[in-house]
Amino acid sequence: MKFIIGRKIEMTQHFRDDGTVVPVTLVKAAPCVVTQVRNTEKDGYVAVQIGSDEAKGLNKPEAGHLKDLPLFSTLREFRVDSTDLNRGDKIEVSIFEPGDKIDVVGTSKGKGFQGVVRRHGFHGSPASHGHKDQLRMPGSIASRRQGPVAKGKKMPGHMGDDRVTVKNLEIVSVDPEKNILAVKGAVPGARGTLILIQAREGKLIW
């Protein structure tokens, strides 16, 4: 099972040996350390918790959980069917190879409070007589009498900043010296966003 925690750097392009250009996203994935291994007997499921991003200071419960290990500010869990990893083992980008298929989880860019035109793609009203300042309004939401608005109704509201999973991406290149993975295509989030990478056969958990 292959998985690692990384940070999105930027998008760029990669030239294959045959001269074709591939759009890629560079992900910085410093060596992660296994901080806990869960098992069926004690926890009811099998998972591996790994840590990344060194922390300057933690509270006592967090520091106690990482006793005898480096202090990490980021801990994430990956469910697996079985594992040979033990607490304290290191996970590096070298476990991946060009051509590997992966799933990527990240947090999309936050757009703030947006109207229905941008949030849901409404066309708005025709710019003709009787509309004035109603061009981008949602219009009627139908009669609800005294009842509440129907759940899931497309209305203005907070947009973005959601957990997004992009499946079946491809590892284009691996740079073990700089701890950088080049992933074909786009991954969610802005530069510096936390990224979870796992081989296709597994299940990702935040």
MARGU-331260 format. One record per residue: x, y, z of N, C-alpha, C in turn. Coordinates in steps of 0.2 Angstrom, whole numbers, padded with zeros to 4 digits, always signed. Each point is the difference from the previous one (the first is absolute). Example, Ala and Ser with C-alpha at 12.3 -4.5 7.8 and 13.67 -1.06 7.14 Angstrom:
BEGIN
+0066-0028+0039-0004+0006+0000+0004+0006+0000/-0002+0005-0004+0004+0006+0001-0004+0005+0003/
end
This chain:
BEGIN
+0004-0006+0000-0004+0006+0000+0004+0006+0000/-0001+0005-0005+0004+0006+0000-0004+0006+0002/+0002+0004+0004-0003+0006+0002+0005+0005+0003/-0002+0007+0000+0005+0005+0002-0004+0006+0001/+0002+0005+0004-0002+0006+0001+0004+0005-0003/-0003+0005-0004+0004+0005-0003-0003+0007+0000/+0004+0005-0003-0003+0007-0001+0001+0001-0008/-0006+0003-0002+0000+0003-0007+0005+0005-0001/+0004+0000-0005+0005+0005-0002-0003+0005-0005/+0000-0003-0006-0003+0004-0006-0001-0005-0006/-0003+0003-0005-0001-0004-0006+0005+0002-0005/+0003-0004-0004+0005+0001-0005-0002-0005-0006/+0005-0001-0004+0000-0005-0005+0006-0005-0001/-0001-0006-0002+0005-0005+0000+0001-0002-0007/+0006-0001-0003+0001-0002-0007+0002-0008+0001/-0004-0004-0004+0001-0007+0000+0006-0001-0005/+0003-0006+0000+0005-0002-0004-0002+0001-0008/-0006-0001-0001-0002+0000-0007-0002+0007-0002/+0001+0005+0004-0001+0007-0001-0007+0003+0002/-0004-0004+0002-0007+0002+0001+0000+0004+0007/-0004+0005+0001+0000+0004+0006-0006-0002+0004/+0001-0001+0007-0005-0002+0004-0001+0005+0006/-0006+0002+0001-0001+0005+0006+0001-0004+0006/+0004+0003+0005+0001-0004+0006-0001+0005+0006/-0001-0003+0006+0000+0004+0006+0005-0003+0004/+0004+0004+0003+0006-0002+0004-0002+0000+0007/+0001-0005+0004-0002-0001+0007+0007-0002+0004/+0001+0004+0005+0005-0001+0004-0002-0004+0006/+0003-0006+0000-0002-0005+0005+0007-0002+0004/+0001+0004+0005+0006-0002+0005-0001-0007+0003/+0005-0003+0002-0001-0007+0003-0005+0001+0006/-0005-0005+0000-0005+0000+0006+0002-0006+0004/-0002+0001+0007+0002-0005+0005-0007-0004+0002/+0000-0006+0001-0006-0004+0002+0000+0001+0008/-0006+0003+0002-0001+0002+0007-0004-0005+0004/-0004-0004-0004-0005-0004+0003-0002-0005-0005/-0001-0007+0002-0002-0005-0004-0007-0003+0003/-0005+0001-0003-0007-0003+0003-0001-0007-0002/-0003-0004+0004-0001-0007-0002-0007-0002+0002/-0003-0005-0003-0007-0002+0001-0001-0002+0007/+0005-0003+0004-0002-0002+0006-0001+0005+0005/+0004+0006+0000-0001+0005+0004-0004+0006-0002/+0000+0001-0007-0004+0006-0002-0005-0002-0005/-0001-0006-0002-0006-0002-0004+0002+0001-0008/+0005+0003-0001+0002+0000-0007+0008+0001-0001/+0002-0001-0006+0008+0001-0001+0001+0006-0004/+0005+0004+0003+0002+0006-0003+0007+0002+0002/+0003+0005-0003+0006+0002+0001+0000+0008+0001/+0002+0003+0005+0000+0007+0001+0007+0002-0001/+0001+0005-0004+0007+0003-0001+0000+0008+0002/+0006+0002+0001+0000+0007+0002+0005+0004-0005/-0002+0006-0001+0004+0005-0004+0000+0007+0003/+0005+0004-0003+0000+0007+0002+0002+0000+0008/+0006+0002+0001+0003+0000+0007-0003+0006+0004/-0002-0002+0006-0003+0005+0004+0005+0003+0005/-0001+0007+0002+0004+0003+0004-0002-0002+0008/-0006-0001+0000-0003-0001+0007-0007-0003+0000/-0001-0005+0004-0006-0003+0001-0003-0001+0007/-0006-0001+0001-0003-0001+0007+0002-0007+0002/-0001-0001+0007+0002-0006+0003-0003-0006-0003/-0006-0001-0002-0003-0006-0003+0003-0001-0007/+0001+0005-0004+0003-0001-0006+0007-0002+0000/+0004+0003+0005+0007-0001+0000+0001-0008+0003/-0005-0002+0004+0000-0006+0003-0001-0006-0005/-0005+0002-0005-0001-0005-0005+0006-0001-0005/+0004+0005+0000+0006+0000-0004+0006-0001+0004/+0000-0003+0005+0005-0001+0005+0006-0004-0004/+0006+0002+0001+0006-0003-0003+0000+0001-0008/-0004+0004-0003-0001+0001-0007+0001+0008-0001/+0002+0002-0006+0000+0007-0001-0007+0003+0001/-0001+0006+0002-0006+0004+0000-0003+0002-0006/-0006-0002-0002-0003+0001-0006-0007+0004+0001/-0001+0005-0004-0006+0004+0000-0005-0003-0004/+0001-0004-0005-0004-0003-0004+0000-0008+0001/-0006-0003+0001-0001-0007+0001-0006-0002-0004/+0001-0005-0004-0005-0003-0005+0000-0007+0000/-0006-0003-0001-0001-0007+0001-0002-0003-0007/+0003-0006-0002-0001-0003-0006-0003-0007+0002/-0006-0002-0002-0002-0007+0001+0003-0005-0005/+0002-0006+0002+0003-0005-0004-0003-0006+0002/+0001-0005-0004-0003-0007+0001+0005-0004+0005/+0007+0002-0001+0005-0003+0004+0006+0004-0001/+0005+0000+0005+0006+0004-0001+0006-0003+0004/+0006+0001-0002+0006-0003+0003+0003+0006+0003/-0003+0006+0000+0004+0006+0003-0001+0000+0007/+0005+0003+0004+0000+0000+0007+0001+0008+0002/-0002+0001+0006+0001+0007+0003+0008+0002-0001/+0001+0006-0003+0006+0003-0001+0003-0001-0007/-0003-0005-0004+0002-0001-0007+0000+0007-0004/+0004+0001-0004+0000+0006-0005-0003-0002-0006/-0004+0004-0003-0003+0000-0007+0002+0005-0004/+0003-0001-0006+0003+0005-0004-0003-0001-0007/+0002+0005-0004-0003+0000-0007+0002-0005-0005/+0006-0003+0002+0003-0006-0004-0005-0006+0000/-0005+0000+0004-0004-0006+0000-0005+0000-0006/+0000+0006-0003-0004+0001-0007+0005-0001-0006/-0003-0002-0005+0003+0000-0006-0004+0003-0006/+0004+0003-0005-0004+0003-0006-0005-0006-0003/-0006+0003-0001-0005-0005-0003-0005-0002+0006/+0002+0001+0006-0005-0003+0005-0006+0005+0000/-0006-0004+0001-0007+0003+0000-0001+0002+0008/-0003+0006+0001-0001+0002+0007-0006+0004+0000/-0003+0001+0007-0005+0004+0001+0003+0006+0005/-0003+0006-0002+0003+0006+0004-0006+0003+0003/+0001+0002+0007-0005+0003+0004+0003+0007+0002/-0004+0005-0001+0002+0007+0002-0006+0004+0002/+0002+0007+0002-0006+0004+0001+0000+0006-0005/-0005+0000-0004-0001+0005-0005+0001+0007+0002/+0001+0005-0005+0001+0007+0002-0007+0003+0002/+0001+0004+0006-0006+0003+0002-0002+0006-0004/-0006+0001-0002-0003+0005-0004-0004+0005+0004/-0001-0001+0007-0004+0004+0003-0008+0000-0001/-0004+0005+0002-0007+0000-0002-0001+0002-0007/-0003-0005-0004-0002+0002-0007-0007-0001-0001/-0002+0004-0006-0007-0001-0002-0001-0006-0004/-0006-0001-0002-0002-0006-0004+0003+0000-0007/+0001+0006-0003+0003-0001-0007+0007-0003+0000/+0004+0002+0005+0007-0003+0001+0000-0006+0003/-0004-0001+0005+0000-0006+0004-0003-0006-0003/-0006+0001-0004-0004-0005-0003+0000+0000-0008/+0002+0006-0002+0000+0000-0008-0007+0003-0002/-0004+0003+0004-0006+0003-0003+0001+0005-0005/-0004+0001-0005+0001+0004-0005-0003+0007+0001/-0004+0001+0006-0002+0007+0001-0006+0002-0004/-0003+0006+0001-0006+0002-0003+0002+0004-0006/-0004+0000-0005+0001+0004-0006+0001+0008+0001/+0004+0003-0003+0001+0007+0002-0005+0004-0004/-0006+0000+0002-0005+0003-0004-0004+0004+0005/-0006+0003-0002-0004+0004+0004-0003-0004+0006/+0000+0003+0006-0003-0003+0006+0005-0004+0004/+0007+0000-0002+0004-0003+0004+0005+0004+0004/+0002+0005-0003+0004+0005+0004+0006-0003+0004/+0000-0001+0006+0005-0003+0004-0001-0007+0002/-0004-0004-0004-0001-0007+0001+0003-0005-0005/+0005+0003-0003+0003-0004-0006+0004-0007+0003/+0003+0001+0006+0003-0006+0002-0003-0003+0007/-0007+0001+0000-0003-0002+0006-0003-0007-0001/-0001-0005+0005-0002-0006-0001-0007-0001-0002/-0004+0005+0001-0007-0001-0002-0004-0003+0005/-0006-0002-0001-0005-0003+0005+0003-0007+0001/-0001-0002+0007+0002-0007+0002-0007-0004+0001/-0005+0003-0003-0007-0004+0000-0003+0001+0007/-0007-0001+0000-0003+0001+0007+0001-0006+0005/+0002+0002+0006+0001-0004+0005-0005+0000+0006/-0005+0005-0001-0004+0001+0005+0003+0002+0006/-0001-0004+0006+0004+0001+0006+0006-0004+0001/+0001-0005-0005+0005-0004+0001+0007+0003-0002/+0006-0004+0002+0006+0002-0001+0002+0000-0007/+0006+0003-0002+0003-0001-0007+0002-0007-0001/-0002-0003-0006+0002-0007-0001+0008-0001+0001/+0002-0006+0003+0007-0001+0001+0003-0001-0007/+0006+0003-0001+0003-0001-0006-0001+0005-0005/-0005+0005+0001-0002+0005-0005+0006+0004-0002/+0001+0001-0006+0006+0004-0003-0001+0007+0002/+0004+0003+0004-0001+0007+0003+0007+0003+0001/+0000+0006+0001+0007+0003+0001+0003-0003+0007/+0006+0000+0000+0003-0002+0006+0008-0001+0000/+0003-0003+0005+0007-0001+0000+0002-0005-0006/+0005+0002-0003+0003-0004-0006+0007-0002+0001/+0002-0007-0002+0006-0002+0001+0002-0002+0007/+0007-0001+0001+0002-0002+0006-0003-0007+0002/+0000-0004-0004-0003-0007+0001+0005-0005-0001/-0001-0006+0003+0004-0006-0001-0001-0003-0007/+0005+0000-0004-0001-0003-0007+0005-0006-0001/-0003-0005-0003+0004-0006-0002+0000+0000-0008/+0006+0000-0002+0001-0001-0007+0003-0007-0001/-0003-0005-0004+0002-0007-0001+0004-0001-0006/+0004-0005+0000+0003-0003-0006+0005+0005-0003/+0004+0003+0004+0005+0005-0003+0006-0005-0001/+0005+0003-0003+0006-0004-0002+0006+0004+0002/+0005-0004+0003+0006+0003+0002+0005+0000-0006/+0002+0006-0002+0004+0001-0006+0007-0001+0002/+0003+0003+0005+0007-0001+0002+0000+0001+0008/+0006-0003+0002+0001+0000+0007+0008+0003+0001/+0000+0005+0005+0007+0002+0001+0002-0001+0008/+0003-0006+0001+0001-0001+0007+0005+0005+0004/+0004+0003-0004+0005+0005+0003-0004+0006+0003/-0005+0002-0004-0003+0006+0002-0007-0001+0003/-0002-0007+0001-0006-0002+0002-0006+0003-0003/+0000+0000-0007-0005+0003-0004-0003-0006-0005/-0007+0000+0000-0003-0004-0004-0004+0005-0006/+0001-0003-0006-0004+0004-0005-0006-0004-0002/-0006+0003+0001-0006-0004-0001-0003+0003-0006/-0002-0004-0005-0004+0002-0006-0006+0003+0001/-0001+0006-0003-0007+0004+0001+0000+0004+0006/-0006+0003+0002+0000+0004+0006-0003-0003+0006/+0002+0002+0006-0002-0002+0006-0003+0005+0004/-0005-0001+0004-0004+0006+0003+0004+0004+0005/-0002+0006+0001+0003+0005+0004+0005+0005-0002/+0002+0005+0004+0005+0005-0002+0007-0003+0002/+0005+0004-0002+0007-0002+0002+0000+0000+0007/+0004-0006+0003+0001-0001+0007-0006-0004+0003/-0005-0002-0004-0005-0004+0003+0002-0007+0002/-0003-0003+0005+0002-0006+0002-0003-0005-0005/+0004-0005-0002-0002-0005-0005+0001-0007+0003/-0005-0004-0001+0001-0007+0002+0000-0004-0006/+0005-0005-0001+0001-0004-0006+0000-0007+0002/-0004-0004-0004+0000-0007+0002-0001-0004-0007/+0003-0006+0000-0001-0004-0006-0007-0002-0001/-0002-0002-0006-0007-0001-0001-0004-0005+0004/+0004-0005+0002-0003-0006+0003-0003+0002+0007/+0002+0006+0003-0002+0001+0007-0005+0005+0001/-0002+0001+0006-0006+0005+0002+0003+0005+0004/-0001+0007-0002+0003+0005+0003-0005+0003+0006/+0003+0002+0005-0004+0003+0006+0004+0006+0002/-0004+0005+0001+0003+0007+0003+0003-0002+0006/
end
